[in-house]
């Protein structure tokens, strides 16, 4: 081998220094990795464990909420159409209410679990969470002040659904509007008015609720008759009309109790008022009142009892002809101040003032 080849094959001092430096760096890196691999492994395992626990916990809680909602719906369908079901809300309303509650609970659960897991993962990376939490607090306060009406509507809707103040199909008086509820939301409630109009009522604006469709309703009828009528006959006629009504369909289902006569509500010189009430199915009081008035009027007519405002009953053997039919109309000349009398009065002759 030639000298030039040996010189070329021999390592140069610069190359030897580069190799030594690379070896030293590799050794340092290996030493750093060997010193920190346990920390990395610990951090990675913590992150995996936190994520796994969060996912499993979120799945279990959402599963439990879904099963609870399904059980509520099945129990509502089981009593639908029974006597107990009449006292409770209908199945569709229970379903919508349970779905709304379940949606809110699932969203809150996911936010809390995933938010807590994210903060714990950031803490595992040795990240200072104090500035982040402070910024989030300031942003939350600013959002609360800027969208306070929206927050108020949302919170009012949540408590309204949780407390079951009203639901779809109920007839309510919300103060700002009244009608039948056709849709319930967390922010807005839709009502169908008496004339067919649709009212969009924000839940935060509702200060009071009058629900006419929960539990039972009361039908009240005032029967006004002449003060000379026999009260025993009036009571008998009204009682018979009420008993007949309670035995016929569909009023036997809509009436949840007997027709009761409370007594005299008012006694005046020219009339007396008898108060009649009945407990009815929710939302059916108006129809029961109309039918009850109809039947009471027929019963009173059959018993010969006349109500105030009707023509008096003619007496047998007494002529029904108008006694003033044969009388002549009064003459216009009967009054001395009428125009006819003034025109027919002769003009007095002028008085001769000169003699």
C-alpha positions as CSV (number, residue, x, y, z in Angstrom):
1,X,0.0,0.0,0.0
2,X,1.3,3.4,-0.9
3,X,2.0,6.2,1.6
4,X,-0.8,8.3,0.2
5,X,-3.3,5.6,0.8
6,X,-2.1,5.1,4.4
7,X,-2.4,8.9,5.0
8,X,-5.8,8.9,3.6
9,X,-6.9,5.9,5.7
10,X,-5.4,7.4,8.9
11,X,-7.9,9.5,11.0
12,X,-7.2,13.2,11.1
13,X,-7.0,15.0,14.4
14,X,-10.1,17.1,13.5
15,X,-12.1,14.0,12.7
16,X,-11.1,12.4,15.9
17,X,-12.3,15.4,17.9
18,X,-15.7,15.4,16.1
19,X,-16.2,11.7,17.0
20,X,-15.3,12.3,20.6
21,X,-17.6,15.2,20.8
22,X,-20.5,13.2,19.2
23,X,-19.8,10.3,21.5
24,X,-19.9,12.7,24.5
25,X,-23.1,14.3,23.3
26,X,-24.7,10.9,22.8
27,X,-23.6,9.8,26.2
28,X,-25.0,13.0,27.8
29,X,-28.3,12.5,26.0
30,X,-28.4,8.9,27.0
31,X,-27.7,9.9,30.6
32,X,-30.4,12.6,30.5
33,X,-32.9,10.1,29.1
34,X,-31.9,7.6,31.7
35,X,-32.4,10.1,34.4
36,X,-35.8,11.4,33.1
37,X,-37.4,8.4,31.6
38,X,-39.1,7.5,34.9
39,X,-40.6,11.0,35.0
40,X,-41.9,10.8,31.5
41,X,-43.3,7.4,32.1
42,X,-45.0,8.6,35.2
43,X,-46.5,11.6,33.5
44,X,-47.7,9.6,30.5
45,X,-49.3,7.0,32.7
46,X,-51.0,9.8,34.7
47,X,-52.4,11.4,31.6
48,X,-53.6,8.0,30.2
49,X,-55.1,7.2,33.6
50,X,-56.9,10.6,33.9
51,X,-58.3,10.3,30.4
52,X,-59.4,6.7,30.9
53,X,-61.1,7.5,34.2
54,X,-62.8,10.6,32.7
55,X,-64.1,8.7,29.6
56,X,-65.4,5.7,31.7
57,X,-67.0,8.0,34.3
58,X,-68.7,10.1,31.7
59,X,-70.0,7.0,29.9
60,X,-71.4,5.4,33.2
61,X,-73.1,8.6,34.3
62,X,-74.7,9.3,30.9
63,X,-75.8,5.7,30.8
64,X,-77.3,5.9,34.2
65,X,-79.2,9.1,33.3
66,X,-80.5,7.5,30.1
67,X,-81.8,4.5,32.0
68,X,-83.4,6.8,34.5
69,X,-85.2,8.7,31.8
70,X,-86.4,5.6,30.0
71,X,-87.7,4.3,33.3
72,X,-89.6,7.5,33.9
73,X,-91.1,7.3,30.4
74,X,-92.2,3.7,30.9
75,X,-93.8,4.5,34.2
76,X,-95.7,7.4,32.6
77,X,-96.9,5.1,29.8
78,X,-98.0,2.4,32.3
79,X,-100.5,4.8,34.0
80,X,-101.7,6.5,30.8
81,X,-105.4,6.0,30.3
82,X,-106.1,5.0,34.0
83,X,-107.7,7.0,36.7
84,X,-104.3,7.7,38.2
85,X,-103.1,8.9,34.9
86,X,-105.7,11.6,34.9
87,X,-104.2,13.1,38.0
88,X,-100.7,13.0,36.5
89,X,-99.3,14.7,33.4
90,X,-99.7,12.9,30.1
91,X,-97.1,10.6,28.6
92,X,-96.0,13.0,25.9
93,X,-95.5,15.8,28.4
94,X,-93.6,13.5,30.8
95,X,-91.4,12.3,27.9
96,X,-90.5,15.9,26.8
97,X,-89.9,17.0,30.4
98,X,-87.6,14.0,31.1
99,X,-85.8,14.4,27.8
100,X,-85.1,18.1,28.6
101,X,-83.9,17.3,32.1
102,X,-81.7,14.5,30.8
103,X,-80.2,16.7,28.1
104,X,-79.3,19.4,30.7
105,X,-77.9,16.8,33.1
106,X,-75.8,15.1,30.5
107,X,-74.4,18.4,29.2
108,X,-73.5,19.5,32.8
109,X,-72.0,16.1,33.5
110,X,-69.8,16.1,30.4
111,X,-68.7,19.7,31.0
112,X,-67.7,19.0,34.6
113,X,-65.9,15.7,34.0
114,X,-64.1,16.7,30.8
115,X,-63.2,20.1,32.2
116,X,-61.8,18.6,35.3
117,X,-59.8,16.1,33.3
118,X,-58.4,18.8,31.1
119,X,-57.2,20.8,34.0
120,X,-55.6,17.7,35.6
121,X,-53.8,16.9,32.4
122,X,-52.4,20.4,32.1
123,X,-51.3,20.2,35.8
124,X,-49.5,16.9,34.9
125,X,-47.4,18.9,32.4
126,X,-46.3,21.3,35.2
127,X,-48.3,24.1,33.7
128,X,-49.3,26.9,36.0
129,X,-53.0,27.0,36.0
130,X,-53.5,30.1,38.2
131,X,-53.4,32.6,35.2
132,X,-55.7,30.4,33.2
133,X,-58.3,30.1,36.0
134,X,-58.1,33.8,36.7
135,X,-58.7,34.6,33.0
136,X,-61.6,32.1,32.9
137,X,-63.1,33.8,36.0
138,X,-62.8,37.2,34.5
139,X,-64.3,36.0,31.2
140,X,-67.2,34.3,33.1
141,X,-68.0,37.5,35.0
142,X,-67.9,39.6,31.8
143,X,-70.1,37.1,30.0
144,X,-72.5,37.0,33.0
145,X,-72.9,40.8,32.9
146,X,-73.1,41.0,29.1
147,X,-75.6,38.2,28.7
148,X,-77.5,38.4,32.0
149,X,-80.9,38.2,30.3
150,X,-79.9,35.1,28.4
151,X,-78.5,33.5,31.7
152,X,-81.7,34.5,33.5
153,X,-83.9,32.9,30.8
154,X,-81.8,29.7,30.8
155,X,-81.8,29.4,34.6
156,X,-85.6,30.1,34.8
157,X,-86.2,27.5,32.1
158,X,-84.1,24.9,33.9
159,X,-86.0,25.4,37.3
160,X,-89.3,25.5,35.5
161,X,-88.7,22.1,33.9
162,X,-87.2,20.6,37.2
163,X,-90.2,21.9,39.2
164,X,-92.7,20.8,36.5
165,X,-94.6,24.2,36.6
166,X,-96.2,23.6,33.3
167,X,-95.8,21.4,30.1
168,X,-97.1,20.9,26.6
169,X,-100.9,20.8,26.5
170,X,-101.4,22.9,29.6
171,X,-103.5,26.0,29.6
172,X,-101.6,28.7,31.6
173,X,-101.8,32.4,32.5
174,X,-98.2,33.7,32.4
175,X,-99.1,37.3,33.1
176,X,-97.7,38.7,29.9
177,X,-99.7,36.2,27.8
178,X,-102.1,33.3,28.3
179,X,-103.1,30.2,26.2
180,X,-102.2,26.6,25.6
181,X,-98.5,25.6,25.8
182,X,-97.4,24.1,22.5
183,X,-93.6,24.1,23.1
184,X,-91.3,24.4,26.1
185,X,-87.7,25.4,25.8
186,X,-84.9,26.3,28.1
187,X,-85.1,30.0,26.9
188,X,-88.5,30.5,25.3
189,X,-92.0,29.1,25.9
190,X,-94.5,29.1,23.0
191,X,-98.2,29.6,23.8
192,X,-101.3,29.3,21.5
193,X,-103.7,32.1,22.3
194,X,-107.5,32.0,22.2
195,X,-107.6,33.6,18.8
196,X,-105.0,31.3,17.3
197,X,-102.0,33.6,17.8
198,X,-98.6,32.3,19.0
199,X,-96.9,34.0,21.9
200,X,-93.2,33.6,22.4
201,X,-92.6,34.2,26.1
202,X,-89.1,34.4,27.5
203,X,-88.8,32.3,30.6
204,X,-87.0,35.1,32.5
205,X,-89.9,37.5,32.0
206,X,-92.5,35.2,33.7
207,X,-93.0,36.3,37.3
208,X,-96.0,34.1,38.0
209,X,-97.7,31.1,36.5
210,X,-101.4,30.1,36.7
211,X,-101.8,26.5,35.5
212,X,-105.4,25.6,34.7
213,X,-104.6,22.0,33.7
214,X,-103.0,20.4,36.7
215,X,-104.8,18.3,39.2
216,X,-108.4,19.1,38.7
217,X,-110.7,22.1,37.7
218,X,-113.9,23.5,39.1
219,X,-117.0,24.3,37.1
220,X,-119.2,26.9,38.6
221,X,-122.7,28.0,37.5
222,X,-124.9,30.7,39.0
223,X,-128.6,30.1,38.6
224,X,-130.6,33.3,39.0
225,X,-134.3,32.9,39.7
226,X,-137.2,35.1,41.0
227,X,-137.3,35.5,44.8
228,X,-140.8,34.1,44.8
229,X,-139.8,30.7,43.6
230,X,-139.9,27.6,45.9
231,X,-136.3,26.8,46.8
232,X,-137.1,23.1,47.4
233,X,-138.3,22.8,43.8
234,X,-135.3,24.7,42.5
235,X,-133.0,22.3,44.4
236,X,-134.8,19.3,43.2
237,X,-134.7,20.4,39.5
238,X,-131.0,21.2,39.7
239,X,-130.1,17.9,41.5
240,X,-132.0,15.8,38.9
241,X,-130.2,17.6,36.0
242,X,-126.8,17.0,37.7
243,X,-127.5,13.3,38.4
244,X,-128.6,12.8,34.8
245,X,-125.5,14.5,33.5
246,X,-123.1,12.4,35.6
247,X,-124.6,9.2,34.1
248,X,-124.2,10.1,30.5
249,X,-121.1,10.0,28.2
250,X,-118.7,11.8,27.9
251,X,-119.7,13.8,31.0
252,X,-119.3,10.8,33.3
253,X,-115.6,10.9,32.5
254,X,-115.2,14.6,32.7
255,X,-117.0,15.0,36.0
256,X,-114.8,13.8,38.9
257,X,-117.5,14.3,41.5
258,X,-121.2,15.0,42.0
259,X,-122.8,18.3,41.0
260,X,-123.2,20.1,44.3
261,X,-125.5,22.9,45.3
262,X,-123.6,25.2,47.6
263,X,-126.7,27.3,48.5
264,X,-127.8,30.9,48.0
265,X,-125.0,33.1,46.8
266,X,-127.1,36.3,46.8
267,X,-130.6,37.3,47.7
268,X,-132.0,40.6,46.3
269,X,-135.3,42.3,46.1
270,X,-135.9,41.1,42.5
271,X,-133.8,38.0,42.3
272,X,-131.9,35.3,44.1
273,X,-128.8,33.4,42.9
274,X,-128.1,29.7,43.6
275,X,-124.5,28.6,43.3
276,X,-123.8,25.2,41.7
277,X,-120.3,23.7,41.4
278,X,-118.7,20.4,40.2
279,X,-115.1,19.0,40.2
280,X,-114.0,18.2,36.6
281,X,-111.1,16.9,34.6
282,X,-108.3,19.4,34.2
283,X,-109.0,21.8,31.3
284,X,-112.6,20.6,30.9
285,X,-114.4,23.1,33.2
286,X,-115.7,25.4,30.4
287,X,-117.4,22.6,28.5
288,X,-118.9,21.2,31.7
289,X,-120.3,24.6,32.6
290,X,-121.9,25.1,29.2
291,X,-123.6,21.7,29.3
292,X,-124.6,22.2,33.0
293,X,-126.3,25.5,32.2
294,X,-128.1,23.9,29.3
295,X,-129.5,21.0,31.4
296,X,-130.4,23.2,34.4
297,X,-132.3,25.6,32.1
298,X,-134.3,22.7,30.6
299,X,-135.0,21.2,34.1
300,X,-136.2,24.6,35.4
301,X,-138.5,25.1,32.4
302,X,-140.0,21.6,32.9
303,X,-140.6,22.4,36.5
304,X,-142.3,25.7,35.7
305,X,-139.6,27.8,37.3
306,X,-138.7,30.9,35.4
307,X,-135.3,32.5,35.6
308,X,-134.6,36.2,35.7
309,X,-134.9,37.8,32.3
310,X,-137.5,35.4,30.8
311,X,-141.2,36.1,30.2
312,X,-143.5,35.4,33.1
313,X,-145.5,32.2,33.1
314,X,-149.2,32.9,32.0
315,X,-151.9,32.0,34.5
316,X,-154.5,29.5,33.3
317,X,-157.9,31.1,32.4
318,X,-156.3,34.5,32.2
319,X,-156.4,36.2,28.8
320,X,-153.1,36.8,27.3
321,X,-154.3,39.7,25.1
322,X,-152.8,43.1,25.6
323,X,-155.2,45.1,27.8
324,X,-154.1,48.3,26.2
325,X,-154.8,47.1,22.7
326,X,-158.3,48.7,22.7
327,X,-157.2,52.0,24.1
328,X,-156.7,54.9,21.7
329,X,-153.4,56.6,21.3
330,X,-153.2,59.8,23.3
331,X,-154.1,63.0,21.3
332,X,-151.4,65.6,20.7
333,X,-154.0,68.3,21.6
334,X,-154.2,67.0,25.1
335,X,-151.1,68.9,26.0
336,X,-151.4,72.7,25.9
337,X,-147.7,73.0,25.2
338,X,-147.5,70.7,22.2
339,X,-147.0,72.4,18.7
340,X,-150.4,71.2,17.6
341,X,-152.2,72.9,20.5
342,X,-150.2,76.1,20.0
343,X,-151.1,76.2,16.4
344,X,-154.8,75.6,17.1
345,X,-155.0,78.3,19.8
346,X,-156.6,81.5,18.3
347,X,-154.5,84.6,18.2
348,X,-155.9,87.2,20.6
349,X,-156.9,90.5,19.0
350,X,-154.6,93.5,19.5
351,X,-155.5,95.8,22.3
352,X,-156.4,99.4,21.2
353,X,-154.0,101.5,23.2
354,X,-155.4,104.8,21.9
355,X,-158.7,106.0,23.1
